[in-house]
Amino acid sequence: MTLRRLVAGLALAVGAATPAAAQPRVHRFVVDSVADSTFVFRVGPQAEWLRAGVTGVAVDPARRDALVARFRVVSVSETRATALVTGQTTFVTRDHVAVVEEPPQRFYRSGGFWGGTVLGAILGAAAALLLAK
């Protein structure tokens, strides 16, 4: 009887121990050059997730990150990305910063998902064996 309670308590504790949701990962990029309706910003190797179609905002760091424009990334190379301005409050300049939120990771690419799957299978099998006695 106490072994069953121990297993049930352990299963509940492991199931309830989920990681706390952190703030979204937001990346800031330096605006490199500006054209009429597009601008180019520098990207580094840490931004391999950046793809065409991703949206972001341009902000003015001198004015406490005041919104300057909204944009959509149209192309990405190794070191630069080109963005199309889709709405603006003022003209984008080289003094501004592009801010893009990193998309969330797919659930099946997470180690926590696979660890939980394996642990759930083990606990389920153990509970089935204990209840079968």
C-alpha positions in Angstrom: 0.0 0.0 0.0 2.8 2.5 0.9 4.7 1.6 -2.2 1.7 2.4 -4.3 1.4 5.8 -2.6 5.1 6.4 -3.1 4.8 5.7 -6.8 1.7 7.8 -7.2 3.3 10.7 -5.3 6.4 10.4 -7.4 4.4 10.4 -10.6 2.4 13.5 -9.5 5.6 15.3 -8.4 7.4 14.6 -11.7 4.3 15.6 -13.7 3.9 18.9 -11.8 7.6 19.9 -12.1 7.4 21.7 -15.4 9.9 24.4 -16.2 8.8 28.0 -15.7 8.0 29.8 -18.9 10.6 32.4 -19.5 10.3 35.6 -21.4 10.3 35.3 -25.2 13.8 35.4 -26.7 14.0 38.7 -28.4 17.1 39.6 -30.5 18.3 43.1 -31.4 20.1 43.7 -34.7 22.0 46.7 -36.0 20.5 48.5 -39.0 23.3 48.6 -41.7 21.7 50.5 -44.6 18.4 52.0 -45.4 16.6 52.4 -48.8 13.2 53.7 -49.7 11.0 50.9 -48.3 13.6 48.4 -47.3 16.5 48.2 -44.9 19.3 45.8 -44.3 20.4 44.7 -40.8 23.4 42.6 -39.7 22.9 39.1 -38.5 25.4 36.7 -36.9 25.8 33.0 -36.5 23.4 33.1 -33.4 20.5 33.9 -35.7 20.3 30.7 -37.8 16.6 30.6 -36.9 16.0 33.9 -38.9 14.1 33.2 -42.1 12.2 35.1 -44.8 8.7 35.9 -43.7 9.5 36.6 -40.0 8.2 39.9 -38.7 9.7 42.4 -36.3 9.8 46.0 -35.3 12.4 48.8 -35.6 12.9 50.9 -32.5 14.8 54.0 -31.6 17.1 53.2 -28.6 17.8 56.9 -28.1 14.1 57.4 -27.3 13.6 54.4 -24.9 12.9 52.0 -27.8 10.1 54.0 -29.3 8.4 52.2 -32.1 9.7 53.4 -35.5 8.4 50.8 -37.9 7.1 47.3 -38.4 8.8 45.0 -41.0 8.8 41.6 -42.7 12.1 39.9 -43.5 12.3 39.2 -47.3 15.7 37.6 -47.6 18.5 36.3 -45.3 22.2 35.7 -46.1 25.0 34.7 -43.9 25.7 38.1 -42.5 22.8 40.3 -43.6 19.0 40.3 -43.8 16.8 42.5 -45.9 13.5 43.7 -44.5 10.5 45.4 -46.1 8.9 48.1 -44.1 5.1 47.4 -43.7 4.2 50.3 -41.5 6.1 53.2 -39.9 5.8 56.1 -37.6 9.0 57.8 -38.7 11.6 56.9 -41.3 14.1 54.1 -40.4 17.7 55.3 -40.1 21.0 53.7 -39.3 20.6 54.9 -35.7 17.6 52.5 -35.2 17.7 48.8 -34.1 15.7 45.9 -35.6 14.0 43.7 -33.0 12.9 40.2 -33.8 11.4 37.6 -31.5 12.8 34.2 -32.0 10.0 31.7 -32.8 9.3 29.0 -30.2 11.0 25.7 -30.6 8.8 22.8 -31.9 7.7 20.6 -29.0 9.1 17.4 -30.6 12.6 18.9 -30.8 12.7 19.5 -27.1 14.6 17.2 -24.8 12.0 17.7 -22.2 9.3 16.2 -24.4 11.3 13.0 -25.1 12.4 12.8 -21.5 8.8 13.1 -20.3 7.7 10.5 -22.8 10.3 8.0 -21.6 9.6 8.7 -18.0 5.9 8.5 -18.5 6.3 5.1 -20.2 8.5 3.8 -17.3 6.1 5.1 -14.6 3.1 3.7 -16.5 4.7 0.3 -16.8 5.7 0.3 -13.2 2.2 1.3 -12.1 0.6 -1.3 -14.3 2.9 -4.0 -12.8 2.2 -2.9 -9.2 -1.6 -2.8 -9.8 -1.6 -6.2 -11.5 -0.4 -7.9 -8.3 
